[in-house]
């Protein structure tokens, strides 16, 4: 070996590092053990799966900043950061290393994901095309100055379709939807999935649930293709068509299906369970026990919307609207006409409540719904309450959204909750959703498991 050449290379490396400290990452790597980010078990995963983030090759007890960055399909940047100190062998493992500060503090293995925040205010992370993954860059910066030097970077590819899941657009009669079928022979437990007042056709929850073994129909009901552009009146017959389509599909296990809904679609789900046959299990996430916003028509019956008072809207100190108290009490006076007769339903209910929901009084609505069932001699419901969680409970590892534009209000509104409690609630809820539907839809498999 020519030691003179080696010494010369080392001197050149040191000289370049002194002269160009911001641009010497590759040169420094040639002279020292490189810093690297490891994402375990793989840099690729489904969005609802946790990963282990490790940093190796640091100096013992070195302080660095970890940053996560995600750019959505509209170019909106979401980012988070936290300071860490390496252990005695120069490693950081987010599953056991506490964050010293930043977007969060303490030991939080997925904290960089839960606390992703939009660069521009009042933006919510939404996946618009489930056929492509979200890319989350995990970067390590030195903590030497304001900007810091980039030491290492790795990209986490977080997908929405497991291998073999089929995505099938549905244009059946009036129904506009997307059907997701798991790989395998089937048939599978069937679930109809709906979102709230945002309109369009969100597919990301349905695609992830299908990746867990369910046949899921993501259903649009306004502002999509040739559907009405706004909600003036909703016809339950449209949802009846969707239920019939899913129930009779050869890849869907009967006899009944499940309904999964959040916010405004929560009261739609209760109405479907109350008036329509073939529904065995219903999950309402932060929904209302009365029909809201628009009249609901089914044959000769019209359920009026629960009235509200805009005078109860107020602005927070930061100038964001709070609409929590605008709806009238559905149990008082003429408002009772809007109550949904859920005692007619032949299904099991799971009422999911975020205790800090600032959209409306979902804890009260869930209590009243359960009370109504008990008054009619029924014990077919469960109520789950998540302290510290806000209105938009999404699949695991979607970041907490403190506020965003409410399309019907026309203003940014607060949704409530704080990132860590909200994130933990989403993880717990995702498991509960699957267990609930397996128990009440996949009866044959559940019976075999008991034997």
N, C-alpha and C positions, 0 to 999 in steps of 0.2 A: 504494500500500500504506500502511496506517495503522501506522507504526512505533511509535506510542505503545501501540497494542493489543498488538503483538508483544512489546514490552519488558515490558508488564504480565503477559502470559502466562508469560514466562520467569521473572519474579520469583516468581509464584505457584507455578510448578513447583519452584523452588529451595526456597521456604518449605515446601512439602509434603514435599519430600525430607528436609529437616532435622527436621521434626516427626514424620513417619511413615516412617522408613527401611525398615521391613519390608513396607510395603504400597504402595510407590510404583513398582512395576514398570511398570505401564501409563503412569503419568505421566512416568516417566523416559524411557520409549521415545518419548514425544512430543517430548522436548527433545533427545535424543541419538540417535545411530545405534544401533538396538536390537541387543542381543546375540541371536544365534539359533543353533540347532543344525540342521545339515544332515545328512541321512542319504542317502547316495548308493549306487547310482543311484536308489533310491526308498525311501520309508519302509516300503513293503510288499515282502516277499520270502518265500521259503520258509525254513523253520527251518535247513536245512543250507547256506544261502547266507551268505557274509560281506557285511558292509556297510562303507562308509567313513563314519566319524563325524568331522564337522568342526564347530568352533565359530568363529563370526565376530563381529566387532563389539566385541571386548574392547580394553582399553588395551594398548599395547605392553608386553610382559613382565609382564602381569598374571597373578597366581597365582589359580587357581580350583580347585574340586573338582567332578569329574564323578561322578554317581551313576547307577546303573542299578537299576531296580526292576521286579519281575515278581511278580504274584500268581496262583497256580495256581487250578484249579477248586475246590479245597477251602478256599481263602482263605489258604493258606500264602504268606507273603511271602519272596521271595528278593531279595537286594540285594548290590551291590558298589559300591566307590568308589575313586577314585584322584585324586591331586593333579597338576595340570599347570601349566605356565607358558606363556603365549602368546608367539608370536614377535614380531618387530619391527613387524609390521603388525596385531597384535592377533588373530591366528588360532591355532587349535590343530587339528592334523590327526593323528588317532590312528594313521594309517599311518606317520607319521614323527616325531611328537612323543613323547618318552619320558615315562612316568609317573614322578613324583618320589617316590611312595610311596602306601600305602593297601592295597587288596586285592592289588595287584601293583606291580611297578616295571619300568622299561625300556620299550622300544618293543614294543607288543603290540596290534595293531589291533583284535582281538576280545577283549582281556583283560577288559573289563567283562562279557562274556557268560560266558566260561570260569570266572570267579571268583564268579559269583552264588552266594551262600550263604544257606541258610535261616535265618530269624530264630530259629526254634526248632530245637534240636539234633536231629540224626539224621533229617533229612527229605531225601528224594530227589525231584528234579523229574521228574514223569511226566505225559505228556499223555494225558488220559482220553477226550477227544472230539476227534478229528482234524478234525471239520467246522468247528471254530472255531480261530482263531489264538491264540497267546500274544501278549500286549501287553507290550512292554518300554519303560518310560519312561526316557528319557535326560535327566537334569537337570544344569544348570550352577549351581553355588552360588559366591558370593563366599567368599573364604577369610579374611574379616575377624574372625570370632569362632567360637565353638564350633558354633553352628547354621548360620551363613552365610545370606545372602540369595539367594533363588531369582532367577536372572538370565534363564534360558531353559529351555525344555523341548520335547522332541519325542518322539513315540511310534513305535516300530518294531513294525510288525505282522508277526509271523513265523508264516506258515501252514504247513500240513501236507499240503495237497492242491493240486497244480498245476491250472490251469484245464483242465477236460475229463476229469480222472481220475474214474472211476466207483468208488463204494464200494458193494459188493453183499454183504449179509449171507448167509451160507451155513448152511442147515439141511438137509444132505443125508445121509440115513441117520443114523449116529451123529455125523457130523462137525459140529462147531460152530466156525465160522470167519468171516472176512470176506475177500472177494476184492476186490482193487484192480486195475483195468484202466486202462492209459494211454489217452490220446486217440489216435485214428487207427484204421486199418483192422485192424492186426495181421496174423497172430498175433505174439505177443511171447514172449521167453524167460520161462519160468515159474520162480518161486522160492517155496518154502514157508518161512515165517518163524516162529520159535518163541523164546519167552523162558524164564526159569528158574522158580524156586520161588515166585514171587509169585502164581501162579494168574491167573485172569481171562483177558482177551483184549487185551493191548497191541497197538495198531495203528499207532503213530506211526512206527516204523522201516519197516513195510510200506508205509504211505502215501507216505512220502518216496522209497522205492525205486521205487514205481510211478510217481512223478512224474519219474523218470529213465528210464522206458521199459521197465520189467519188469512182467509180470503176477504179482502177489504175493498169496499166500494166508497171511494171519495166522491161525495155528492155536491155539485154546485146547485144553488137555488136562486141566484140572481146575479146580474152583471157578469154573464159569461155566455159567449157565443150568441145564440138567438134567444136566450132567456131574458126576462125583463131587466132593464138597466137599473131599476131601483125597486125597493119594496114598498108597495102601496097596500097590497093585500096578498096574503099567502093562501094558496089552496092546498089543503092537506091531501087531496087526490094526487098531486104531483109526487109527494113523498110516498104515497101508497104504491104508485107505479114503481118507484125505486125499490121499495121493500119487496114487492112481488118479483121484480127482476132478479134481485139477489137471492131470494129464497128458492127460486126455481132453477137457478143456475146448476148445471150438472156437477160442478166442482165445489158446491157449497153443501155442507152437511146440515141437515134439518134436525127437528122440524122448524125451529125458530132461529132468528138471527139476533145479533146484538146491535145496539146503537151507541155510538160514542160522540159526545157533543160538548161544546164549550161556549160560555157566554150566551148570546142570543139563541144560538142553536140548542142550548140546554133546555129552554122551554119548548122549543119545537120537538125535541126528543121526548119530553114528557107527554106532549099532545099526541105524538105518534103512538106511544105505548098505551095511551088511554083510549084511543079511538080505532086503532088499526090492529088487525090480527097478525100473528106470526112473529111477534117480538118477544124474546125470552129474557133478555138482559139489557138494561139501559144504564149508561153512566153519564151523569150530568156534572160537568166541571164548572163551578162558579156560575151556575144558571139560576133562573128564577122559577118559582112555583106558580107563576101566573103568566099568561100570554103578554108579551111586551112589544111595544113599538108600533105594530101594525095589526089590523084585524086578521083573524085566522078563520077561514071558511072550510067547512066539511059538509057536503051535501046541503041539508037545510039548516045546519047549525053554524052560527057565527059567534066566535069568542072575541069580544072586544079587547083592545090593548089596554093594559094598565095605564091609567093617567099619570101625569107627572107635572111638576112645577119647576120651570126654569129658574124661578127666583131663588131656589135653594142651591143653585150652582154658585160656587165662589172660587176666587183665584187664590192660589197659595202664595206664600211670600216670594217665590221665584216666578210668579206670574202664570202658572200652569193651572188649567181648570180642574176642579174637583167636582165630579157629578154624582158622588156616592149617594147623596140624600135626595136626589131629584124625583125618583119614583115615589108614588103614594103607597101607603101600606095596603097590600092586597087583601088583608083580612078585615078591613073596615068598610062599612057602608056599601056604596055602589061599586067600589073597587072589587068586591067579591065576585062580580060577574066575570072578571078576568081570570079567576082561579081555574086551574086545570084539574079536571076530575080524575086524579091519578088513582083513586080507589077502584076505578073501572079496569085498570091495567091488570094483566095476568102475568106480569114479568117480575123479575128481581131488579131492584134499584140500588145503585151506588151513587150517593150524593157526595161530591168532593168539594171541599170548601177551603179557600185561602182566608185565613183569619184577618189578614190585613188587606183584603180586596177593597180597593177604592173606586171600582167601577159602579158597584151597587152593593146592597146588603146581603150578599150571598149566604153568610152564616145564618141569618134570620130566615131566609127563604128555605134553606135546607131543613132547619128545625121545624118550620111550619109544615113542610111537605111530609116529614116523618110523623109529625103529630097527627096530620090528617089521615094517614094510613092506619095509624094505631087506633084512632077513633072509629074506624070502619072495621076493626078487628083484624087488621093485616100486620104481619111482622116481616114483610118482604123487602126491607130496605136496610142499608148500612149508611152511616154518615161518617166521613173521615175529614178531620180538620187539621190543617197545616198552619201552625203558628209562624208568623214572620214571612209568609208567602204572599205574593201579589196575584192579581187577576189572571194574567196569562201564564197558566201552567202548561208547559210544552213538554215534548220528549226530553230525555236527559241531555244535559250539557248545552242546550240552547241558553244563551246568556239572559240574565234577568233584564227585563225592559221596564225601567221606572216610569216612562212616559212616552207617548207617541200620539200621532194625529188620530182623532176619532172621526171617521168619515161622516157620521150622521150629525155629530155636534159641530164639526167644522173647526175645531180647535184642538191643540194638544191637551191631553188629559193625563192625570196621574193614575197609575195602575196599582201602586202599593207594593209592599214587600221590601226585603233587603236581600242582596245577592246570595249570601251563604245559605240562609234558611230556605230561600226560594229554590236554589239549586238542589239542596238535599231533598226538598219536597218532590221535585220533578223525578229524581231517581227512585224514590220510594213509590210514587204514584205509578210510574211505568210498570213496575213489577205487579202492583195491585191490579192494574187494568188487565194485564195478561192473565193473572190468576183468576180474576172474577169471570172473565169470558170463558176460560177453560172450564171452570167449575160449572157454569150455567149453560154453556153451549155444547161443549165437547163431552156430553154425558157418558157416552160409550167409553171413551178413553179414561175418564175419571173413575168409572166403575171398575175397569180393568186394573187401574192403579191401586184400588182399595182391596182387591182380591189377594 
